[in-house]
């Protein structure tokens, strides 16, 4: 029987990216929309603002994630080539280095040397990348995948407020969007906390409070500009 274990820390990468993208999309787009509503903009102007925020935000998230992860991928590639060269030039020194790594992790000198020899005979480069540098096939940087995932999560978060502008009457729109956004933010915060094994109440409260502050601030700015224009 195969025994499989799933640890919460294994969800860290995709959970962080997914929740961050959805939160950004939802909160930034909702904040833009309520600011425009507060400024007294017409419905079509508010809708254009929301769609523009969705598109710009998704592309910005994709570009930022692609550049960031590409830098990581470049560093991993450079380390891989360096390690490959060292293995070719000084295999004995690299074998000793691997042995020392296992010994520091708690193996006896004899067992560490045996493990190092076995792994070196099987795939020396993978052994050094994994145990010396922490580079593993499952965790390797994938820029395009990261960019698409970030953009998609941003769009999913930004869609609800944009759809509300398109479907609801202008009167009461700001209040409806604020309420909807806070509810979704609370759900996302609770879900992230649950998957991460943290307090769901704390996870909900922190995103709801920050979300309320963001939308309250942008709405206040919008109404202030409207008052300046009408005075």
N, C-alpha and C positions, 0 to 999 in steps of 0.2 A: 504494500500500500504506500502511495506517495503522500507525504505529509507536507501540506502547503500552508505557509503562514503569510498573512498580509498585515504589515505594520503601517501605522498611520503616517510615519515619516516617509514612506514610499510614495504617498500621495502629494508630498510637498510641492514638487515642481508644477504639475498640471493644476493642482488646486490653487496655488498662488496666482498663476497666470490667468486661469479661468475666472476666479472671483475678482481679481484686480481689473480685468478687462470689462466684465459685466458691470461692476460697480462704477467704473469710470464712464462707461457709455451711458448708463442710466442717470447718474448724478450730474455729469457735465451737460448732457443734453437737456435734462429737466431744468437745470439751473438757467441755461440759456433761454429756454422757452418761457419760464416764469418771469425772467427779466424783461423780455419783450412784451409779455402780457402786461406787466406792471408799467411799462413805458407807453401803453395804449396803442401798440401796433395792431394793424389789421390782421385778420386771421391768415390770409395768404402770406403775409410777411412773416408771421410767427412760424408758419409751416415751412417756408423756405429756410428760415433760420435753423429750425430743428433738423431738416434734411442736410443742410450744409454742415452743421455740427456733427451729425452722424457720419457723413462721408469723410470730413476732415479728420475727425477723431480716429476713425478706423484706419485710415491711411497713416496717420501719425503713429498710432500704436504699432502697426505692421512695420513701418520703417524703423522705429526705435528698437523694436525687438529684433528685427533682422540685423541691424548694425551691431547691437550688443552681443547677440549670440554668434554672429560671424566673427567678432573679435575673439570670443571664446574658442570657436572652432579653429581659427588661425593659430592660436596659442597651443591647442591640443595637437594640431598637425606639426607644428614646429618641434614640440616635445617628442612626438612620435619619431620624427626623422632623426632627432638628436640621439634618442635612445637606440634606434636601429644602427646608427653609426658606431655608438659605443659598444654595442654587442658584437659588431663585426671586428672592431679594432682590439678590444680587450675583454674577451669573453670570461676569462678567469676572474678578473676584478668585478665584473658584473654578477657572476655567480656568488662571489663572496658577499657582495652588497645585498643580494637577495637573501642569502643565508642570515645575514645580520638582521635584516628586517623581520624575518620570522622568529629569530631568537629574541628580539626585543618584544615580540608579541606574546612570549611565554613558552615557546618550544625550547626543548633542550638543544644544545649545540649540535648533537649528533642527528636528532630528528629534523632540525631546521635545515641542516646541510642535505639530508636525504630528500626532504620536500623540495628544496631549491633545485636539486639535480633532476628530480622527476619532472617538475614543471618546465625546467629549461629544456629538457629533452623533448617535451611535448610541444611547447610554444613559448619560447623565451621572451619574445616581444610582448605578447599579451600579458605574461606574468609580471613583467616589469612595469608595463603601463598601468595595470590594475593595482599592484601591491606597492609600487614605489611612487607612482604619480597619481593614483586614484582615478585613472581614466578607464571607463568600462563601456562596452558596446551599448548597454542599456541606458547609460546616462550621457552619451556623447552629444555634443552640441549639434542641433539641426536647425539652422537659421530659417529656412523656408517654412518648415513645419511650425516653428515658433511664431513666425510672422503671420501665417494664415490663422493659427489658433487665436492669437491676440486680436486680430482684426474681426474674426467671427464672434468672439465673446463680446467685443465692444458693440458690434452691430446688434446682437441679441439684447444687450442692456439698453441700447438707445432706442430701439423700436417702440416700446410701449408708450413713452411720452409723445413721440411723433405721431403714432396712430391715434392717440387721444385728441391731438390737435385736429387731425383730419376728420374725426368722427363726431366730436362733441361740439356743442354750441360754445360760442366765445364767452358767454356769461358763466362765471363760476369755473372757468377752465383752469386758472392758476391753482385754486384750492383743490380741484380734483387731481391735478397732476402732482401736487405736493403730497396729498394723501396716498395716492397710488405709489409714488416713488418711495415714501417712507415704509410702506407695507412690504414692497419688494426688497428694499434694502434690508429690512428686518429679517425676511426669509433667507436672503443670501447670507447675512451675518450668522444666523442660527445654523444654517446648513454647513457653512465653512467651519464653525466652531464644533459642530457634531462630528464631522469627518476628521477634524484635527484632534478630537478628544478633549476639547476645552469647554468652558462654561458657555452654554447657548445663550443664557441671559446676558452675559457680559459681551458676547459677540454681537448680539442684536443691538444692545444699547449703544455700543460705541459707533456703529455705522449709522444708526438712526440719529444720534445726536449730531454727528458731523454732517450728515446729510441735511438735517433741518437748518443747521447754521449756514451751510452753503446756499441753499435755496432762499432762506430768509435774507441773506446778504444781497444776492443778485436781484431779488424782487424789490428790496429797498432801493437799490441803485436805479432800477427801472422806473419806479414811481418818482424818485427824485428828479430824474431827467425829464419825466413828463411834466412835473410841476414847474421846472425851469422853462420848458417850452410853452406852457400855457400862461406863465406869469408875465 
